[in-house]
Amino acid sequence: MRRRADIDERRLALALALGEHVALWPFISLVDRRLVTSPRAFAQATYRHALFGLVLSRLA
C-alpha cells in the first residue's frame, strides 16, 4: 500500500488503522450487543486503533 499511495507513512498507517476500526465496528455485535451502541466503547476502541496505527508507522 505504501508504494501505491503518495502519502506520508504516519498518515497512511493511521488512516488504515482507523479505517479498519470503522469498517469492522458493526461486527462487534457478534460478541457483545451492548458495545455497539456504547459511544464510550467506540471512543476507547478508536483511541486504541489510533495508537496502534502510530506504533506501526514508527516500526515501518
N, C-alpha and C positions, 0 to 999 in steps of 0.2 A: 504494500500500500504506500510505503514511503517513497518508492521510486515513481509511482504513478502521480502522486499529488505533489504539487509545488507549494507545500505548506511547512511551516516550522514544525520540527519533531514534537515539541512540547504540546503545541496546539492540536496536532494530529492525534497524539496519544490521549489527550484529554477528551477530544471530540469523540473518538472511538469508544472510550470507556463510558462516557455519558450516553452515547447513542445506544450502546448495548443495554445499559441500565433502563432507559426509557422504553426500548423495544421489548424487553423481556419482563418488565414490571407486572403486566397483567397476568402472567403465568404464576405469580406468587400465590394466586388464589387456589392453586392446586395443593399448596402446602398449608396455608392459613388464610381463610377468607377475610378475617378481620383486618389483616395487614393491608389489604388492597385499598381500603377506604381510609386508612390512617395517614394523615399528612405528616405526622411525626416520623413514622416508619419510612415514608418516601424520602423525607429530607435527610434522615440518617443514612439511608442507602445511597442517596445522591452524593453526600459528603464522602462516603467510603469509596465510591467509584471514582470520584474526582481525585482523591488521594492516591488511589491505585493507578490512575492514568498518569499522574505526575511522577510517581515512582517508576513506572515503566519508561517514561520519557527520559529519566535520568540514567536508566540502565541501557537504553538504546544507543 
